[in-house]
Amino acid sequence: MSEIVVNEANQWRLNTPGSAGWEKSPHPDAANKYLMISADTHANEPGNLWAERIDAKYRDRLPKVWIDDKGVQWRKMEASEQPDRLILAKLEGEDLARSKAGATASERGPSVEQRLKDLALDGIDGEIIFPGKGLGMWYTFDPDFAHAQIEVYNTWAWENFGPHVERLSPAAALATGNIEATLKEIDRCLKLGFRHFTLPCKPLFGPPKTNELNYNKVDFDPMWARFVEAGVPVTFHVSTGKDPRTTRGNGGAVVNYVVHSLSPTLEPLVNICASGVAERFPELRFGSVEAGIGWVPWMLDAMDEAYLKHHFWVRPKLKMLPSDYFKARGFATFGEDRAGLGLMEEHGLQDCFMWANDYPHHEGTWPHSAQAIERQMGHLSEVSRRKVLGENAARVFGFKEVASKYGLQF
């Protein structure tokens, strides 16, 4: 990926007002570059990973892809009501490069060496790695099947990225519908050396049901206690916990992205802030991933409004307002979010937001992150820019070695 051909459809990604007057630069070859940690990137797992490693009793239940007699490609996940038609686009230029970035180099997985080169091309000093194909691990109503899949993923992720954890830090995935199994997997992953965990936005897959197991229940207190004791943060990634492809037909791609993928990510944050979890575990670090930040000020105001105006219904009574708990220990990642950055400093959230390039996904900014940063962040104070580009992520996710190269200690 040392040479990226910028095709016509992507020329806009090169537009930038520059960074004149900034104390540092987001460009990878700059002498005085910002510490840049991407708080959301993705693995590119081997397609046969789960088929080869999962317990044989689950093999026939794994996602399936096939081509029908008309040449149309389909995919079926266990919890989907019907198969999804896969519309394959003809890619060229950097779109093609993104589709191959981190591609499988062997049966063990992607080339870590090439991944490091790709990150250097974008000026990235460290990254938080989430599942790629593995985001489908939670698409089942059976928590034990989900757990079997995440065990496979976690083992593979540590085999591949564990030796490079100071720069490539993978999230250990958890299938939280089975709490006993979850606690055992937390212990196993902590022993391996994982520094953070990612949970589905709902413990049990599917639309919400009254009194269903959720993160506001005290059943999860042993899990939160383990995270606090180990000093590790937890995240909730978009498109987990429910099917994000619910709307079919006209506008479906947009409706699904905004309503069924991004929006549900606020639910676990509200659960933690409003239910007393954050009060019982004041050291718990928790945040959303890839859902943006523009909605965060609204969420904080809405939580407080409900708490104050519906005081006669609210249980439990908290020592602080719900928003205070998020501001103290919560966070959210974003890629390009003008609305959120416009509100960030006004609402005092510069310690809570983390930038990400979403490598290697098309909705991300790789390999032109510097230009995207310059388009978005010119109005921010220098202190805020430093925080959201890398310092917040280094502090929360433990990138001590990388930060020390910039004269920073956390």
C-alpha positions as CSV (number, residue, x, y, z in Angstrom):
1,M,0.0,0.0,0.0
2,S,3.0,2.3,-0.4
3,E,1.3,3.9,-3.4
4,I,-2.3,4.8,-3.4
5,V,-4.0,5.7,-6.7
6,V,-6.6,8.4,-5.9
7,N,-9.4,7.8,-8.4
8,E,-11.8,10.5,-9.4
9,A,-14.6,9.5,-7.0
10,N,-12.2,10.1,-4.1
11,Q,-10.5,13.3,-5.1
12,W,-12.6,15.2,-2.6
13,R,-10.7,13.4,0.2
14,L,-7.6,15.5,-0.7
15,N,-9.4,18.8,-0.1
16,T,-8.0,20.7,2.9
17,P,-7.7,24.2,4.2
18,G,-4.3,23.3,5.7
19,S,-3.1,23.7,9.2
20,A,-1.4,27.1,9.2
21,G,-1.1,28.4,12.8
22,W,-1.4,24.9,14.4
23,E,1.4,24.0,16.8
24,K,1.7,20.5,15.4
25,S,0.7,18.7,12.2
26,P,-1.4,15.6,11.5
27,H,0.8,14.7,8.4
28,P,2.8,11.5,8.8
29,D,6.1,13.1,7.5
30,A,5.9,16.2,9.7
31,A,8.8,16.9,12.0
32,N,6.4,18.0,14.8
33,K,3.5,15.6,14.4
34,Y,0.6,15.0,16.8
35,L,0.4,11.8,18.7
36,M,-2.3,10.1,16.7
37,I,-4.1,7.0,18.0
38,S,-7.0,5.6,16.0
39,A,-9.6,4.6,18.5
40,D,-11.4,2.4,16.0
41,T,-9.9,0.1,13.4
42,H,-10.8,-3.4,12.3
43,A,-9.2,-6.8,11.9
44,N,-9.5,-8.6,8.6
45,E,-9.9,-12.2,9.8
46,P,-9.4,-15.3,7.6
47,G,-12.7,-16.3,6.1
48,N,-12.3,-19.8,7.4
49,L,-11.3,-18.9,10.9
50,W,-14.5,-20.0,12.7
51,A,-15.1,-23.0,10.4
52,E,-11.7,-24.4,11.3
53,R,-11.6,-23.6,15.0
54,I,-15.1,-23.6,16.4
55,D,-16.5,-26.7,18.3
56,A,-17.9,-29.0,15.6
57,K,-21.4,-28.9,17.1
58,Y,-21.7,-25.3,16.0
59,R,-20.1,-25.5,12.6
60,D,-23.3,-25.9,10.6
61,R,-24.8,-22.8,12.3
62,L,-22.0,-20.4,11.1
63,P,-22.9,-17.6,8.6
64,K,-23.2,-18.9,5.1
65,V,-22.5,-17.3,1.7
66,W,-23.5,-18.8,-1.7
67,I,-24.2,-17.9,-5.3
68,D,-27.5,-18.9,-6.8
69,D,-28.2,-20.2,-10.3
70,K,-28.6,-16.6,-11.6
71,G,-25.2,-15.6,-10.3
72,V,-26.5,-13.6,-7.4
73,Q,-24.5,-13.8,-4.1
74,W,-26.4,-14.3,-0.8
75,R,-25.5,-14.3,2.9
76,K,-27.5,-15.9,5.7
77,M,-26.9,-15.2,9.4
78,E,-28.5,-17.4,12.0
79,A,-30.7,-14.7,13.5
80,S,-31.7,-13.1,10.2
81,E,-35.3,-13.7,9.0
82,Q,-34.2,-14.0,5.4
83,P,-30.9,-14.1,3.4
84,D,-29.3,-10.8,2.4
85,R,-28.4,-10.2,-1.2
86,L,-24.8,-9.0,-1.4
87,I,-24.4,-6.3,-4.0
88,L,-20.8,-6.4,-5.1
89,A,-19.4,-3.1,-6.4
90,K,-16.6,-2.8,-8.9
91,L,-13.9,-1.1,-7.0
92,E,-10.9,0.8,-8.4
93,G,-8.2,3.2,-7.1
94,E,-8.1,3.7,-3.4
95,D,-11.5,2.0,-2.9
96,L,-9.9,-1.2,-4.2
97,A,-6.9,-0.5,-1.9
98,R,-9.1,-0.2,1.1
99,S,-10.9,-3.4,0.3
100,K,-7.5,-5.2,0.3
101,A,-6.0,-3.4,3.3
102,G,-5.0,-5.9,6.0
103,A,-6.0,-8.7,3.7
104,T,-5.3,-12.3,4.6
105,A,-1.6,-13.1,3.9
106,S,-1.7,-16.6,5.3
107,E,-4.1,-19.0,7.0
108,R,-3.2,-17.5,10.3
109,G,-4.4,-14.1,9.4
110,P,-3.4,-10.7,8.0
111,S,0.1,-9.5,7.5
112,V,0.9,-7.5,10.7
113,E,3.9,-6.0,8.9
114,Q,1.8,-4.6,6.1
115,R,-0.7,-3.3,8.6
116,L,2.0,-1.4,10.4
117,K,3.1,0.1,7.1
118,D,-0.5,1.1,6.3
119,L,-0.8,2.9,9.6
120,A,2.5,4.7,9.2
121,L,1.3,5.9,5.8
122,D,-1.6,7.6,7.6
123,G,0.5,8.9,10.6
124,I,-1.1,6.5,13.1
125,D,1.0,5.7,16.2
126,G,-1.3,3.2,17.7
127,E,-4.7,1.6,17.1
128,I,-7.6,0.0,18.9
129,I,-8.6,-3.1,16.8
130,F,-12.2,-4.4,16.7
131,P,-13.5,-7.4,14.9
132,G,-14.1,-7.1,11.1
133,K,-16.0,-10.2,9.9
134,G,-16.3,-11.0,13.6
135,L,-18.9,-8.3,14.1
136,G,-21.4,-11.0,13.0
137,M,-20.5,-13.2,16.0
138,W,-23.3,-11.7,18.0
139,Y,-26.0,-12.3,15.3
140,T,-27.7,-15.2,17.1
141,F,-30.4,-15.6,19.8
142,D,-28.2,-18.3,21.4
143,P,-25.7,-16.7,23.9
144,D,-23.7,-19.9,24.1
145,F,-23.2,-20.0,20.3
146,A,-22.1,-16.4,20.4
147,H,-19.7,-17.2,23.2
148,A,-18.2,-20.1,21.2
149,Q,-17.5,-17.7,18.4
150,I,-15.9,-15.0,20.5
151,E,-13.6,-17.5,22.1
152,V,-12.3,-18.4,18.7
153,Y,-11.9,-14.7,17.8
154,N,-10.1,-13.7,21.0
155,T,-7.6,-16.5,20.7
156,W,-6.8,-15.6,17.1
157,A,-6.7,-11.9,17.8
158,W,-4.1,-12.3,20.5
159,E,-2.0,-14.7,18.4
160,N,-1.8,-12.1,15.7
161,F,-1.7,-8.8,17.5
162,G,-0.6,-9.7,21.0
163,P,3.1,-9.5,20.1
164,H,2.6,-5.9,18.9
165,V,0.1,-4.8,21.6
166,E,2.0,-1.6,22.3
167,R,0.9,-0.3,18.9
168,L,-1.8,-2.8,17.7
169,S,-4.2,-3.3,20.7
170,P,-7.0,-5.7,20.0
171,A,-10.3,-5.6,21.9
172,A,-11.3,-8.8,23.6
173,A,-14.9,-9.6,22.5
174,L,-17.5,-10.8,25.0
175,A,-20.9,-12.4,24.4
176,T,-22.6,-11.2,27.6
177,G,-25.9,-13.2,27.3
178,N,-24.2,-15.9,29.4
179,I,-22.8,-14.1,32.5
180,E,-20.9,-17.1,34.0
181,A,-19.2,-17.8,30.7
182,T,-18.4,-14.1,30.3
183,L,-16.6,-13.9,33.6
184,K,-14.5,-16.9,32.7
185,E,-13.6,-15.3,29.3
186,I,-12.7,-12.0,31.0
187,D,-10.3,-13.8,33.2
188,R,-8.8,-15.8,30.3
189,C,-8.3,-12.7,28.2
190,L,-6.8,-10.6,31.0
191,K,-4.3,-13.4,31.6
192,L,-3.4,-13.4,27.9
193,G,-2.7,-9.6,28.1
194,F,-5.7,-7.9,26.5
195,R,-6.0,-4.2,27.7
196,H,-9.7,-3.6,26.9
197,F,-13.0,-5.4,26.0
198,T,-15.8,-4.9,23.6
199,L,-19.4,-5.8,24.4
200,P,-22.5,-6.0,22.2
201,C,-24.9,-3.0,22.6
202,K,-27.5,-5.5,24.1
203,P,-26.5,-8.7,25.9
204,L,-29.2,-10.6,24.1
205,F,-29.6,-10.2,20.4
206,G,-32.7,-8.7,18.9
207,P,-35.3,-6.0,19.6
208,P,-35.7,-5.0,23.3
209,K,-38.1,-6.9,25.5
210,T,-39.5,-5.8,28.9
211,N,-37.5,-7.1,31.8
212,E,-34.9,-8.7,29.5
213,L,-31.4,-9.0,30.7
214,N,-29.6,-5.7,30.1
215,Y,-26.7,-3.7,31.4
216,N,-28.8,-1.8,34.0
217,K,-29.4,-5.1,35.9
218,V,-27.3,-5.8,39.0
219,D,-26.6,-9.3,37.5
220,F,-23.7,-7.7,35.7
221,D,-22.1,-6.2,38.8
222,P,-19.5,-9.0,39.0
223,M,-18.5,-8.2,35.4
224,W,-18.1,-4.4,36.1
225,A,-16.1,-5.3,39.2
226,R,-13.6,-7.3,37.2
227,F,-13.1,-4.5,34.7
228,V,-12.5,-2.0,37.5
229,E,-10.2,-4.3,39.4
230,A,-8.1,-4.8,36.2
231,G,-8.3,-1.2,35.3
232,V,-9.5,-1.9,31.7
233,P,-12.1,0.1,29.7
234,V,-15.1,-1.4,28.0
235,T,-16.6,-0.4,24.6
236,F,-19.8,-0.9,22.7
237,H,-19.4,-1.0,18.9
238,V,-22.1,-0.1,16.4
239,S,-24.1,-2.8,14.7
240,T,-24.0,-5.2,17.6
241,G,-26.9,-6.4,19.8
242,K,-29.6,-6.1,17.0
243,D,-29.8,-6.5,13.3
244,P,-28.7,-3.2,11.6
245,R,-30.2,-4.2,8.3
246,T,-33.9,-4.1,9.4
247,T,-35.3,-1.7,6.7
248,R,-35.6,-3.1,3.2
249,G,-36.3,-1.2,0.0
250,N,-36.1,2.5,-0.8
251,G,-33.7,4.4,1.5
252,G,-32.8,1.2,3.3
253,A,-29.0,1.8,3.2
254,V,-29.4,5.2,4.8
255,V,-32.1,4.2,7.3
256,N,-30.2,1.2,8.4
257,Y,-27.0,3.1,8.9
258,V,-28.5,6.0,10.9
259,V,-31.4,4.3,12.8
260,H,-30.4,0.6,13.2
261,S,-26.6,0.8,13.3
262,L,-25.6,4.1,14.9
263,S,-28.5,5.1,17.2
264,P,-28.7,1.9,19.3
265,T,-25.2,2.5,20.5
266,L,-26.4,5.1,23.0
267,E,-28.5,2.5,24.9
268,P,-25.7,0.9,26.9
269,L,-24.3,4.3,27.8
270,V,-27.6,5.4,29.2
271,N,-28.0,2.1,31.0
272,I,-24.7,2.6,32.8
273,C,-25.2,6.3,33.6
274,A,-28.8,6.2,34.8
275,S,-29.1,2.8,36.5
276,G,-26.5,3.3,39.2
277,V,-23.8,1.2,37.6
278,A,-21.5,4.2,37.2
279,E,-22.2,5.2,40.8
280,R,-21.4,1.8,42.2
281,F,-18.3,1.5,40.0
282,P,-17.0,5.1,39.8
283,E,-13.7,3.9,38.2
284,L,-15.4,2.1,35.3
285,R,-14.3,3.4,31.9
286,F,-17.0,2.9,29.2
287,G,-17.7,4.2,25.8
288,S,-19.3,3.9,22.3
289,V,-17.3,3.1,19.2
290,E,-17.9,4.3,15.6
291,A,-21.3,6.0,16.4
292,G,-20.0,9.6,16.2
293,I,-20.2,12.3,18.8
294,G,-22.8,14.8,17.6
295,W,-25.6,13.1,19.6
296,V,-23.6,13.0,22.9
297,P,-24.5,16.6,24.1
298,W,-28.2,15.8,23.4
299,M,-28.0,12.5,25.2
300,L,-26.5,14.1,28.3
301,D,-29.2,16.8,28.3
302,A,-32.0,14.3,27.7
303,M,-30.8,12.0,30.6
304,D,-30.7,14.9,33.0
305,E,-34.1,16.3,31.9
306,A,-35.7,12.9,32.4
307,Y,-34.0,12.5,35.8
308,L,-35.2,15.9,37.0
309,K,-38.6,16.2,35.5
310,H,-39.6,12.5,36.0
311,H,-38.2,12.5,39.6
312,F,-41.3,10.8,40.9
313,W,-40.6,7.7,38.7
314,V,-36.8,7.7,38.8
315,R,-35.1,4.9,40.6
316,P,-32.5,4.8,41.9
317,K,-31.8,8.3,43.3
318,L,-28.2,9.2,42.2
319,K,-25.6,11.3,44.0
320,M,-25.0,13.2,40.7
321,L,-26.9,13.8,37.5
322,P,-26.6,11.0,34.9
323,S,-24.6,13.3,32.6
324,D,-21.9,13.8,35.3
325,Y,-21.1,10.1,35.3
326,F,-20.5,10.1,31.5
327,K,-18.4,13.2,31.7
328,A,-16.3,11.7,34.5
329,R,-15.6,8.3,32.9
330,G,-17.4,7.9,29.6
331,F,-16.1,8.4,26.0
332,A,-17.2,8.2,22.4
333,T,-15.2,7.8,19.2
334,F,-15.7,9.5,15.8
335,G,-14.2,9.9,12.4
336,E,-15.7,12.9,10.8
337,D,-18.3,14.7,12.8
338,R,-18.6,18.5,12.3
339,A,-21.7,18.7,14.6
340,G,-20.0,17.0,17.5
341,L,-16.8,18.9,17.2
342,G,-18.8,22.2,17.0
343,L,-20.4,21.4,20.3
344,M,-17.5,19.7,22.1
345,E,-15.8,22.6,23.8
346,E,-19.0,24.4,24.6
347,H,-20.2,21.3,26.5
348,G,-16.9,20.5,28.1
349,L,-16.4,17.2,26.4
350,Q,-12.9,17.5,25.1
351,D,-11.7,14.8,27.6
352,C,-14.4,12.4,26.4
353,F,-14.0,12.2,22.6
354,M,-11.5,10.2,20.6
355,W,-10.7,10.4,16.9
356,A,-10.4,7.3,14.7
357,N,-9.6,6.6,11.0
358,D,-11.7,3.4,10.9
359,Y,-9.0,1.5,8.9
360,P,-9.6,-0.2,6.5
361,H,-13.4,0.6,6.1
362,H,-14.6,2.9,3.3
363,E,-16.5,5.2,5.7
364,G,-13.1,5.9,7.4
365,T,-10.4,8.4,6.5
366,W,-7.4,6.2,5.7
367,P,-5.1,7.0,3.9
368,H,-6.0,10.7,3.9
369,S,-6.6,11.3,7.6
370,A,-4.5,14.4,7.7
371,Q,-6.7,16.2,5.2
372,A,-9.9,15.1,7.0
373,I,-8.5,16.3,10.3
374,E,-7.6,19.7,8.8
375,R,-11.1,20.1,7.3
376,Q,-12.7,19.4,10.7
377,M,-10.5,20.7,13.5
378,G,-9.3,24.2,12.6
379,H,-11.6,25.8,15.1
380,L,-10.5,23.8,18.1
381,S,-8.0,24.9,20.7
382,E,-4.6,23.3,20.5
383,V,-5.2,21.5,23.7
384,S,-8.5,20.0,22.5
385,R,-6.9,18.9,19.2
386,R,-4.1,17.1,21.0
387,K,-6.6,15.3,23.3
388,V,-9.0,14.0,20.7
389,L,-6.3,13.0,18.2
390,G,-4.4,10.8,20.6
391,E,-3.9,11.8,24.2
392,N,-7.4,10.7,25.4
393,A,-7.0,7.3,23.8
394,A,-3.5,6.9,25.1
395,R,-4.7,7.6,28.6
396,V,-7.8,5.4,28.6
397,F,-6.4,2.4,26.6
398,G,-2.9,2.3,28.0
399,F,-0.6,3.3,25.2
400,K,2.2,4.2,27.6
401,E,5.1,3.3,25.4
402,V,3.8,5.2,22.3
403,A,2.9,8.2,24.4
404,S,6.3,8.3,26.0
405,K,7.9,8.9,22.6
406,Y,6.0,12.2,22.6
407,G,7.1,13.1,26.1
408,L,3.7,12.2,27.6
409,Q,3.1,10.0,30.7
410,F,-0.3,8.5,31.7
